[in-house]
Amino acid sequence: MTRTTRIVSLNRYLPTGRVEPEHFTIRTKELPDLTDGEMLLRPIAFSVDATLRGQLTGQDNYFAPQVPLGEAVTGIAVSEVVESRHPDHQPGDRVVGLVEWADLSVWPPRTDWIGLTKLDPRVRKPSHALGVYGLLGGLTAHTGIIEAGQVTAGETVAVSAAAGNVGSLAGQIARIRGARVIGLAGSEQKRKILTEDLGFDAAVDYRAPDLAEQLRALAPDGPDLYFDSVGGRVSQTVMGLMRRPARVVVCGLISTYDDDTAWTVNIKPLFANGLTLQGYTPVQFHDALPAALDHLVDWVETGQLIPLETERHGLEALPGAISGLYRGENIGKMVVTVP
Ligand SMILES: NC(=O)c1ccc[n+]([C@@H]2O[C@H](COP(=O)([O-])OP(=O)(O)OC[C@H]3O[C@@H](n4cnc5c(N)ncnc54)[C@H](OP(=O)(O)O)[C@@H]3O)[C@@H](O)[C@H]2O)c1
């Protein structure tokens, strides 16, 4: 009997411009029979990641492959094994890895740039494997603050996209390290959560016309470290206010993703403020990842680190969730769960 699944596919490439829900279609496709080494997975929690933007441009200049038009988008998810012809995984196992945005997905997907792992038994809520314990979540925040940022007690750290997935964790980790933390976030509700729930020392509106004055008042000597996920005008402003010498750790450039020409960096602050500018990915710090995960688990279990999530439900929620991420609709990790 032929089996089918619903998939979320991409209608057209977006070299520039905003991602909208209508750029995706939900359609049905046939599932092939499994061959040796393959599994049939049922995703139960999809990770909605800003990094997907680079896979929707149709330009082959990104670290991850472009999504073929009309075919399923792929992303990281926690899944249950339904059927297995893989020696290491049995039906009922829970695994974390790349799958198609589908009700049922054959693993491996057409290209696998992540690899598959069993769900760590310490993970109490499956979606935490994508957020606070995820490679593109807590592990990115941990390695960014501790390995790349080398944050020490008493330093002042500014964090952009501070109420997002990586930013909310990076700010809290800097605070755990004894730093004073200033978050940049786009709404009053987000800023309140940062200071009242997550222990940030201050939070500012990055769209405020007097952003520079507000930051100067909060840190007259300037931040020692800027943990940046947004780039563009905001980051140019922060870099101009930093202590000399200081560090900028570039995690992402989300404000530029819809327009590649959106930011030509003015490097004057690098010279004037003696800045070290470092881009990174967590994979670069591969040997540090097991200990980083242990720290994250310990901090969550002891209540020192609060994982925030924005949870939407059902496969059909994925197009709205990804476009909402770029509009700031999420607080903490954006996930789509399937009952
Ligand atoms: N280096 C790595 O290996 C790595 C790994 C994971 C993620 N990243 C990058 O890290 C960044 C954050 O990813 P995430 O998954 O944690 O997403 P996220 O921060 O949870 O969500 C994105 C947030 O960015 C803010 N934002 C959106 N457009 C913006 C703009 N034009 N200017 C300023 N802020 C804007 C929004 O918050 P507001 O409401 O505050 O605007 C939104 O909630 C992304 O750039 C992503 O590509 C890098």
The ligand as an SDF file (V2000), in Angstrom:
LIG
                    3D

 48 52  0  0  0  0  0  0  0  0999 V2000
   26.7450   31.4900   14.9680 N   0  0  0  0  0  0  0  0  0  0  0  0
   25.9370   30.4440   14.9870 C   0  0  0  0  0  0  0  0  0  0  0  0
   26.3490   29.3010   14.9070 O   0  0  0  0  0  0  0  0  0  0  0  0
   24.4760   30.6720   15.1700 C   0  0  0  0  0  0  0  0  0  0  0  0
   23.6520   29.6830   15.7330 C   0  0  0  0  0  0  0  0  0  0  0  0
   22.2840   29.9730   15.9490 C   0  0  0  0  0  0  0  0  0  0  0  0
   21.7740   31.2060   15.5560 C   0  0  0  0  0  0  0  0  0  0  0  0
   22.6130   32.1190   14.9780 N   0  0  0  0  0  0  0  0  0  0  0  0
   22.1340   33.4660   14.6240 C   0  0  0  0  0  0  0  0  0  0  0  0
   21.8080   34.0940   15.8450 O   0  0  0  0  0  0  0  0  0  0  0  0
   20.7340   35.0110   15.6320 C   0  0  0  0  0  0  0  0  0  0  0  0
   19.6060   34.7020   16.5980 C   0  0  0  0  0  0  0  0  0  0  0  0
   19.0720   33.4270   16.2810 O   0  0  0  0  0  0  0  0  0  0  0  0
   17.9370   32.8110   17.1880 P   0  0  0  0  0  0  0  0  0  0  0  0
   17.6340   31.4440   16.6770 O   0  0  0  0  0  0  0  0  0  0  0  0
   18.3320   32.9540   18.5920 O   0  0  0  0  0  0  0  0  0  0  0  0
   16.7090   33.7450   16.8240 O   0  0  0  0  0  0  0  0  0  0  0  0
   15.8890   34.6220   17.8440 P   0  0  0  0  0  0  0  0  0  0  0  0
   16.8230   35.5960   18.4680 O   0  0  0  0  0  0  0  0  0  0  0  0
   15.1150   33.7250   18.7230 O   0  0  0  0  0  0  0  0  0  0  0  0
   14.8200   35.3670   16.9500 O   0  0  0  0  0  0  0  0  0  0  0  0
   15.1600   36.4310   16.2010 C   0  0  0  0  0  0  0  0  0  0  0  0
   14.9580   37.7460   16.9770 C   0  0  0  0  0  0  0  0  0  0  0  0
   15.7420   38.7120   16.3420 O   0  0  0  0  0  0  0  0  0  0  0  0
   15.1330   39.9690   16.4840 C   0  0  0  0  0  0  0  0  0  0  0  0
   15.1330   40.6310   15.1710 N   0  0  0  0  0  0  0  0  0  0  0  0
   14.4890   40.2450   14.0640 C   0  0  0  0  0  0  0  0  0  0  0  0
   14.7260   41.1190   13.0720 N   0  0  0  0  0  0  0  0  0  0  0  0
   15.5450   42.0720   13.5880 C   0  0  0  0  0  0  0  0  0  0  0  0
   16.1330   43.2460   13.0750 C   0  0  0  0  0  0  0  0  0  0  0  0
   15.9260   43.6420   11.7930 N   0  0  0  0  0  0  0  0  0  0  0  0
   16.9180   43.9880   13.8820 N   0  0  0  0  0  0  0  0  0  0  0  0
   17.1140   43.6180   15.1560 C   0  0  0  0  0  0  0  0  0  0  0  0
   16.5750   42.5150   15.7130 N   0  0  0  0  0  0  0  0  0  0  0  0
   15.7970   41.7600   14.9250 C   0  0  0  0  0  0  0  0  0  0  0  0
   13.7050   39.7610   16.9740 C   0  0  0  0  0  0  0  0  0  0  0  0
   13.6150   40.2350   18.3070 O   0  0  0  0  0  0  0  0  0  0  0  0
   13.1370   41.7530   18.6400 P   0  0  0  0  0  0  0  0  0  0  0  0
   11.6770   41.6950   18.9080 O   0  0  0  0  0  0  0  0  0  0  0  0
   13.9360   42.0900   19.8530 O   0  0  0  0  0  0  0  0  0  0  0  0
   13.4510   42.5890   17.4530 O   0  0  0  0  0  0  0  0  0  0  0  0
   13.5310   38.2640   16.9200 C   0  0  0  0  0  0  0  0  0  0  0  0
   12.7320   37.7670   17.9620 O   0  0  0  0  0  0  0  0  0  0  0  0
   20.3590   34.8840   14.1740 C   0  0  0  0  0  0  0  0  0  0  0  0
   21.0300   35.9020   13.4700 O   0  0  0  0  0  0  0  0  0  0  0  0
   20.8830   33.5220   13.7750 C   0  0  0  0  0  0  0  0  0  0  0  0
   21.1520   33.4560   12.4060 O   0  0  0  0  0  0  0  0  0  0  0  0
   23.9390   31.8700   14.7770 C   0  0  0  0  0  0  0  0  0  0  0  0
  1  2  1  0
  2  3  2  0
  2  4  1  0
  4  5  1  0
  4 48  2  0
  5  6  2  0
  6  7  1  0
  7  8  2  0
  8  9  1  0
  8 48  1  0
  9 10  1  0
  9 46  1  0
 10 11  1  0
 11 12  1  0
 11 44  1  0
 12 13  1  0
 13 14  1  0
 14 15  2  0
 14 16  1  0
 14 17  1  0
 17 18  1  0
 18 19  2  0
 18 20  1  0
 18 21  1  0
 21 22  1  0
 22 23  1  0
 23 24  1  0
 23 42  1  0
 24 25  1  0
 25 26  1  0
 25 36  1  0
 26 27  1  0
 26 35  1  0
 27 28  2  0
 28 29  1  0
 29 30  1  0
 29 35  2  0
 30 31  1  0
 30 32  2  0
 32 33  1  0
 33 34  2  0
 34 35  1  0
 36 37  1  0
 36 42  1  0
 37 38  1  0
 38 39  2  0
 38 40  1  0
 38 41  1  0
 42 43  1  0
 44 45  1  0
 44 46  1  0
 46 47  1  0
M  CHG  2   8   1  16  -1
M  END
$$$$
